[in-house]
Amino acid sequence: MVSETSEAVDKTTDLEKAQELDNEGQDRSLSKNLTILLVVLSALYALFHLAVLNFWAIDEWVYRVIHVNMGAALGFIGIKVWSGEKGRSVSPIDWLLIAGTIGCTAYIAINLEQLIMRTGVITTTGDYICGFVGTLIVLEFARRVAGIILPAIALVFVAYVFVGPWLPGILHHSGFEAANFASYLYSQDAIFGMTVAASSRYIILFVAFAVFLQASGAGDYFMRLAMALFGAARGGPGKVSVFSGLLFGTVSGSAVANVVASGTFTIPLMRRVGYPKESAGAIEAASSSGGQLAPPVMGAGAFIMAEITGIPYSEIVVAAAFPCLLFYLAIYLTVDLQARRLGLNGVPREELPKFRELGRDAFMLLPLIVLLYLLLSGFSIIAAGTWGLASALLVLLCRELEFPSVVLALPLVLFVALPLTGMQVNYAGAIAFISSILLMLVLAVLKGKADRVPSVMAVMMRTIWIGLADSSRKSLQLISVMACAGIVVGVLGLTGLGGRFSSVLLSAAGESEAIAFLLAMMISVVLGMGMPTTAAYAIAAAVVAPALMQMGISALSAHMFVFYCAVISAITPPVAIAAFAGAAIAGGKPWPTSIRAMRFGIAAFVLPFMFYTSPEILLQGSWGETLFVFATAVVAVYLIAVAGEGQLFGDCSVLERIVAAVAALLLLWSSASTDIAGGVLALALFLWARRRGTSQPEFAA
């Protein structure tokens, strides 16, 4: 009994260590009254966003200011100033900061018309004070919620504005007055620019969608589905981790959050069937990081990409599908070959969920189906997110009334059919939503459950209220980093440093585009270390992507390249936060875990170069070309797995692994000559290994 208790304590401690790496700040243990106040304000904050996005029109600048500043106020109430802070109240300094957020918001709203005319050009004393105080609030908000790295980088860029006149070469600029600079930073050209535009329109909506989707039981369904499909296969729990990472990625944009959500289940299961600690943590870290590459959410990167490039969001998420599939296929194949090498089995089939039960619960995926249907049918992102969220509430109501999920077939038909009549999508969604609620309530009465309806509706209202508050809390990190990244983007635009940096990158690369892409990857990965992916991408998009576009690379290819690089920074040492979280849960060593995570996710370090050599993989070409490139890439990722694990009809020699790696790179380059050379090498290796091997080929299960 003592040993079991000790083991449980150790697991709790490991989970807490993993959660700390999420960099979302540590919540205060507030008094009862302050807790109620925080929940109410947080729920109202989420409701405000949903109202503005759907039917309440206000000025865009004012909306963005409220979005950032009221989010900061929630952070100053609910999040500790530092990890060692004690007490159950809000400090006087925090109340002062909250007063500053209210004051800055009121100043912008009251002086809006004058500020639009004079920002950054003619600055009054009030403008200066508002800009200075507001910028400090954004920096403290980001530090408290997302860690010190991004605010420190932002301060370096702020300092550059003042020391630039004394710097040589490309770093030199003519200088700016402090007052004008302060008002410029606190405008739609910097803090409230394109990064906050994306977060204010989409973050709360899609975080709320994820929260209610999880509350409806979809997260549990994802895990049961993954277990049923892959649990019994060779090394089954590792493959479950890969598939669950892909599924969770559709609703979550945080690598560490994904590790914590699915890793607490998959990592112990992997350990049970014989995976080493480091491998268990690494597989989960790699698959969870890749979740940010999975449409439709993509860690909010797709929203920012759409804002920066002007490419429709629907085009971005569709273009991201094939590279994401290749990434997960590469991890899956590597896991399979490692399981073969280590002799790992799966979980006994009798311990796994039954497909018949999963089939009966299939309509629990209603919210995802509605979201994807509306997105791909050309309706707005906001409409798709709103009615996807409403669908999650229908699933929740169905579960609370203990109905079989087939009851949700009617809502599915209504959400699909009504917009096809030409009806405005919000009216169609409202009719579908209200009709579905009424149907379930009538059905409850007919089934003799009328006495349960009041208590179920009370539970629903409480769940909605708490869910809205939780959505606001989970949004704070993204909101803070988008505002703080706006400082960096604003300075790059004001000083012209972004354009000059592009020239330097091109000069360093000389005539070699390959070197330019290698340098771009190194810079993007380094920028992303220890930072949330969205912030890393926003900065890299301002610094690195323009240089690639100057070389003739399309905007989609360039931005997808730096986005992939920002994502893989989560498993790249020395600050591989996703790998360290996986190591904490598995009880493994952080550095070996991160090295193995890189090996499992090696495809993510190679695939971005396809956006340059084979833009067809992003649907920039005919379907025939895209399918051919995808097919050769599938062979290439298998060869990458062979090179990494040394398995092809038995153990491979060092030379065979080198040949596999070379053939993979040739196939990924995707030109006629490299495809032929890579195909010949791959075929020769296959025939040689088959002849050398003593068994028939074992294909991935």
N, C-alpha and C positions, 0 to 999 in steps of 0.2 A: 504493500500500500504506500509506503514512504517513497519507494523508487518511482511508482506511478505518479505520485504527487510531484516529485522532483522533475520528472520528465515533462509533465504538463506545464510547470513553471518555466522550464527551459524553453519550451515551444512558445509560450506567451512572450517571453523575453526576446526570442529571435524574431517573432512577428513585430514586436514594438520597434526593434532595431530596423527592420525592413521598412516599416511605415515612416520612420524618421527620415529616411532617404528621399521621401516623396517631396520634401521641400515645400510643403503647403502651410508651414507654420504650426505651432502647437497651441491648441485651444485652451483658453482659460477655464478654470473651474469657478464659474461665477455663482453669486448668490441666486436664490430662487427668483427674486424679482428681476434681476438683471438678465437672467436666462430667459425669462418670459419676454422681456423687452427685446432681446436680441432675436428670438425666434419670430416675434411679430414683425419687427423691422425687416428681417431677412425675407420673410414671406411676402411682405408688401413690396420689397425691392424687386423680387422676381415677377410679381403681378404687374408692377409698373412697366417692366420690359415687355411682357406679353401684350399689355394693353397698347403701348406705343407701336409695337411692331405690327399689330393687326388692325387697330381702328382709331387710335388717338394720335393725331398729327401734331408734333411740336417741332420747333426749330432743331436742325441737325446738330449744331454746335452745342446748344443747351442740353440736348439729349445726351451727347457724349460726355459733357462735363458732369451731369448727374450720374451717368453710368460709372465713371471713374471715381468721383468724389464720394458718392454715397456708398460705393463698394469699399472705398478706403475707410469710411466711418465705421462700417460693419467690422472691418479688420481691426481697427483700433479698439473696438469694444471687446471683441471675442478672441483675439489672438495675442499671445504673450509677446512682450517686448524682447525678451530673451528666454532661452530654455529654462534657466534656473529661477525665473520669476515665481514668487509665492504670493499668496493672498487670493481673495475671492472678489475683488472689486477692480474697477477701472481707475488707473492712476490719473492724477491731475494733469500730467503731461498729455495723456491720451485725450482727455476731455478738451484740452487746448487744441490738439490736432483736429479733433472733431469740429470744434468751433471754426477752425481754419477752413475745413472742407465746406462747411455751410456758408461761410463768408465768401469764399472764392466762387462758389456756385451762384450765390445771390448777386455778386458783382457782375459776373458774365451775363446773367439773365437780365439784369436791370440796364446794363450799358451795351446791350448786344449790338444795336444798330451803329453806334459810334465806334465800337471795337472793330466791326467788320471793315470800316473805312480806314482806321489808323493803325491797326496791329502791326508791330514791327517797323513802323515808319515814324509815326509821331506818338510818343509815349508819355502819358501823364504819370504823376506820382502814384495814383491808384493802380494804374496798369502795372507799374513796376512792382509794387508791393504784392499785388495779386499773382503776378507771374512768378515772383521769387518764392512766396509762401506756397503756392500751388505746386511748383516744381519740387520743393522740399518734401511736401506731402506725398507726391508720387514716388520719390526715392525711398522714403521711409516705408510706404505701403509695400513696395516691391521687396525691400530688404526683409521686412517682417514675414511676408508670405512666401517669397521665392528664394530667399537666401541672399548673400552679400555679393555674389559674383556679378550679376547683371547691373545692380546699382553702381558697383565699383567701375565697371566698364563705362557706364553712362557718365559718371563723374570725370573720368579720363577725357571723354569727348567734350564735356563742358569746359574743362580746364584748357583743352586745345584751342577753344575759341579765343581765350584770353592770351595764351602764350604763342599762338600761331604767328603773329607779326615778327617774332624774334627767332623763328625756326627757319632752317635753310631748305632749299630745294622744293619738292612737291608739297611739303608740309606748310610752306609759307602762305599766309593770306594777309590782307590789308588791315584786318581787325574790325571789331564791332563794339558799339557802345553797350555797356552793361544793361541799361534800362531797355533799350530796343531788343536786345537779345533775350531778356527775361520775358517780355511780352510776346516775342516770336515763339519761344519755347512753349508758352501756354496758349497756343493757338492751333488751328486746324492744319498748320504747316508742320507741326512737330508732334507734341504729346497727343493731340486730338486729331491726328492725321489718319493715314490709311490703316495703320495697325489697330487703332481704337475703333475706326469705322467698322472693321471686321468683327471685333469682339463685341461691340455694342449691338450689332445686328443679329449675331448668330450664337454667341457663346452661351448666354443664359438659356436660350431656347433649346439648344442641343444638349447642354448639360442636364436640363430638366427632363428632356426626352430620355437620356440615359438613366437618370435616377428613377423615373417612373417605370421604365422598362425593367429595371432590376427589381423594383418593388412588385411588379406584376408576376414575377417568377421566371422571367425569360432567362436570366443569368443561370439559374438552376437548370433550366431546360437545355441551354447551350452545353453545360457540363455533362448532363445525362446523355445528350446526343453524341457528344465526342466520345464518351465512355462506350456507348453501344457500338459505335462505328469502328473504334480503333483499340479499345481496351484489351481485347483478346489477341491482338496481333503480336508479332515478335517485338519485344520491347514496348508493349502497348501503352503504358503510362506516359512514355516520352512522346509518342504520337498523339496521345490525348492532349498533352501540353501544347503541341504545335497547333492542333486544330482549335483548341479552346482559345489560344492566343489570337487566331484569325477571327473567331466569332466575337470575342470580347472587344477586339479592335474596331468592330463596326459601331460600337457605342461608347468607347472610351478613348481618350486621346493622351493618356499618361502611361508611359512605359512602367513606371514603378507601381502605379495604381493597378495596372494589369497583373504585374508580378504578385502583388499582395492578394488580389481578388482570386486569381486562379491558382497561384503557386501554393497557397496554404492547403490546397487539396491535392494538386498534381505532384508536388515535390515529395511529400511523404509517400505517395503511391509509387513514385519512381524509386525511391530508396528501398521500398519493400521488395521490389522485384530484382534489386541488385545493382541499380545505377550508383556509381560513385557520387559522393556529395557534390563535388565540383561540377560533374556532368549534369546532375539533376538541376542545380541552380543555374547552370549555363543555358541549358535547353529552354528553361522557363524564361530567362532573361532575353534570349534571342527572339523567341516567339512573341513575347509580350512587347518588345520594342517594335517588332514588325507590325504590331497592331495599329501603330500610327500611320502605316502605309496603306491600311485597309479602308477602302471606301465604305460608307459615304462620309464618315466624320474626318478621318485622316488627321486626328489630333488638332483640328481647327486649321491645319495648314492649307487645306483646300480653299477655305474661306478667304484667308489672307492672300493666297495666290490669285484668286479671282479678283480681289480688290486691286492688287498691284498690276497684274497683266491685262485686265479687262477681258480675259477669257471666261466664257460662261462656266459657272460652277459645275453644271451637268457634264460639260466636255472634259473638265479636269478629272472628275471622279471616274468617268468611263475610261479615259486614257490611262488612269492609274491601275486599272484592273489587271492587265496582263503582267506588268512588272511585279505586282503584289503576289499574284499566283506563282510566279517564278521564284520569288523569295521564299515563300512557304514550301514550295516543292523542294527547293534546295535543302532547307532545314529537315524536312520529312525524310528525304533520301539519306542525309547524313546520319540522322537518328537511326534509321533502319540498318544502315551498314555498321554503325557502332554496336547496335544490339546483336547483329550477327557475329561481330568480332568478339563481343563479351559473352555470347551465349545466353542472352536474356530472353525470358519468356514473357507472355502477357498475363493478364488477370484471368482467372477461370471464368468461363462464359456464364456459369450459374450465378456469379456475383455481380453481373453487369445488368443494366436496365434492359428491359425487353422492348423490341422494336414495335410490338403491337401497342404497348402503353405509350410510347413516344408518338406513334401515329395518331392516337386518340387526342394527344395534347398539341398537335401540330398547329392549331389555330392560335396558340399562344404567341406565335410569331406575327400575328396581325399587325402590330405597330411597325415592324420592319418592312413588311410587305406594303403597307400604306405609304410609308416614307419613300421607299424606293420607287413605287409606282408613280407617285406624284412628281418626284424629282425627274425621273426619266421620261415622263409625259410632257415635260416642258413647263410645268407650273413653278411658281416661285419657291425659292428655298424656304422662305418664312412660312408659306402656306403648307409645304410638305412637312416641315418640322412641327408646326402647330397641330396639324391633324394626326400626325404620327403620335404626338404626345397625348392627344385626346383618345386615340385608339388604345394606348397603354392603360388609360383609366378604365376603358371598357373591359379590357382583360382583367384588370384588378377587381372590378365589380363582379365579373363572371366567376372569378375564383372565390370571392367572399360569399357569394350566394351558393357556392358548391355546385355549379352547373358544369356539365361536360363542355370542353372547349368548342365543340361543334356548334354551340349556340352562337359563336362569333362568326359563323359563316354569313349570316345576314348583314352584319356591319361591313364585312369584307365586300360583299356584293354592292352595297350602297356606296361605299367609299370609291369603288372602282367605276360604277355605272353612272352615278349622278353627274360627275364632271363631264362625262361624255355627251350629256344632253345639251351642252352649251351653257349650263348654269354657272354663274360665277363661283369659283372654287370655294370661297369661304362660306357662301350660302349652302352649297352642296355639302360641305363638311359639317356645318351646323345641323342640317337636316339629318344627315347620316348619324351623327353623334346623339342627338336628342331622341331620334326614333329608336335607336338601339338601346338607350337607357330605358325608355318606356317599354320596349319589348321585354327586356329582362325583368322589369318590375311586374308586368302583367303575368309573365311566365312564373314568377315567384308566387304570385297569388294563386294561379292555377295549380301549382305543385304543392299547395298547402304550406307555403313558407311566408305567408303574409305577416305573421307575428315577428319574423326575423328582419323584415325590411327596415324598420326604424333603427335597429342596432347596427345593421350593415351600413346604412347611409351615414350613421354617426362615425363609424370606423372609416368610411371612405373620406368624409370631410376632414377627419383628423389626419389621415394618411396624406391627403392632398396638401394640407397646411404644413405638415412637417416636411413633406417632399419638396415643397416650394422653398422652405427655409434651407433645407439641405442643398438644393440646387444653387442657391446664392452662395453658400459656404464653399461648395466645390468649384465655383466659378472664380473665386477671388484670385487664385494664383494666375490664371490666364489673363484676367483683367489687369492685374498689376504689371505683369511682364509686358503686355501689349502697350500699356501707357509708358512704361520705362523704356522699352525699345523705341518708342516714338521720339524720345530725346536723342538717341543715337542717329536715327534716320533723319531727324530734323537738322542736326549738326552737319551731317554728310551733305545734305542739300544746301544748307546755308553757306558753307565754306567751299563747296565744290570738291571736297576731298574724295567723294565717291567716284567721280569721273577721273580724277587724277590717279586714284588707286587702280582703276581699270587699266589706265595707260601703263602703269608700272608692272602690273601683272602680265600684260601683253608683251612688254619689253623683256621681262625676265624669261618668258617662254620663247622669245625669239620667233622663229618660223614654225616651231613645233606646237601644233594644237594639242598633241598628247601631253606634253609637259604642262601646257596651260591648264588642262583639266586635272592633272595630278596636283598642281599647286592650288587650284580652286578647291579640290577635295580636302587637302591638308588644312587650308584656312578655314573652311566650313566646319570641319570636324573639331578643330581646336576651339573655334568660337562657340561650339555647342557643348563643350565639356562642362558639366556641372550646371548647365542651364536647361530650362524647359525647352522642348523642341520648337515650340511656336516662336519663342524669343530668338532662339538660335537661327531659325529660318528667316525671320523678319530682318535680322541684321545681315545675314549672308545674302539675302535677296537684294539688299541695298548696296552691299560692298562687292560681292563676287559675281552675281548674275549679270549685271550690265557689261562686265568684261567679256563674258562668254557670248553675250548677244552681239557685241562689237565684232566678234569673229565670224558672224553669220549664223550662229546657232539660233534656232527659233526660241521665242519666249517660253513656250511650254517646256521644251527640252532643257533650257538653261535653269529654269526655276524648279523643275522636277529634280534636276541633278543636285542642286544645293539643298533641296528638301530632304532627299535621301541621305545626304551627307550629315545633315543636322540630326536625323533620326538615329543613325548608327553611332553617333557620339555617345549614346546612352550605354553602349557596350564596349566602348573604346577606352583602354587605360590611358592615363592614370586616374581619370574621374569617371568610371563606368558605373553610374548610379544604379542602373537596372541590374547589372551583374552583381553589384554589391548587395542589393536587396535580395536577389536570388540566393546568394551565398549566406546571407543572414538567416533565411528561412531553412536552408538545407544544412546549416551548421558547417559549411565548407569555408575554405580560405578565400578571401576576396580576390586577390590577384590571380591565382590559378583559375578561379571561376570566370573572371573577365577574359582571360586568354582563351579559355574554351568557348566562351560565348562568341568571341570573335570568329573562332573556327566554325561554329555552327552557323553563324550569320555571315560567313565570308562572301556569300553571293551578294549581299547588300553593299559590299565594297567594290564589287565588280559590275553589277547590273547598271549603276548610274552611267557608266561609260557607253552603254548601249544607246542611251538617249542621244548621244552624239554620233556613234557609228551606225546605229540602226534605229532611227527615229520612228520606223514603222511600228515598233513595239508600243509606241504611244499613239497608235492609230493615225500616224501622219503618213499615210499612203493607202494603197488599195487593200481590201480585205485579204486578197491572195498573198500580197507581200507580207502583211502582218502575220498571217497564219504560218507562212514559211519561216519567218524570223523567229516566231514563237517556238516552232517545232525544233529548229536547230538549237535554240536556247535551252529547251528541255534536255536535249542530249548533253549540252554543255554543263548544265547544273548537275546532271548525274555524274559526269566526269569530274567535276569539282568535288563531289562527295567521295568518289573513288580515291582521288588524290589526297583528300583530307583523312579518310579512315583507312586507306590501304587495303580495301577489300574489293576483289573482282574475281569470282570463282576461286576464292581462297585468298590467302595473304599475298599482297603485292610487294614487289621489290621496290627499292628507292627509285630505280630507273623507270619502272612502270608508273609509279606515281607522278614522276616528272613528265612523262609522255602524256599522261591523262590531263595534267594541268595545262600543258602547252596546247593540246588538242581542244580543250575547253575554251581557252582564250582565243584561239583561231576561229572557233565557231561563233563566239560572242561578238567578234569584230564584224562579222556578217558582210563580207564582200564575196564576189564569186570566187576569187582566188583563195581567200582564207577559208571559205566554206569547204572548198574541194580539199585543201590541205588538211584542215581539221577533220573532215570526214574520213579521209584516207588513214590518218593517224589513229582515229578512234576505231575504225574497222580493224586495222592491223593489231591494235592493242587487244581488242575483243577476241580476235581469233587466237592470238598468242596466249592470252589468259585462259581461254577455253581449253586450249591444248595442254597448257601447263596444269590446269586445275584437275582435281580428282572427283569433282561432283558436278551435277547439272546446275545450271544457273538458277539462283533463287531470286525471284523478283520481289520488290518491296510489297509487303502485305498491307 
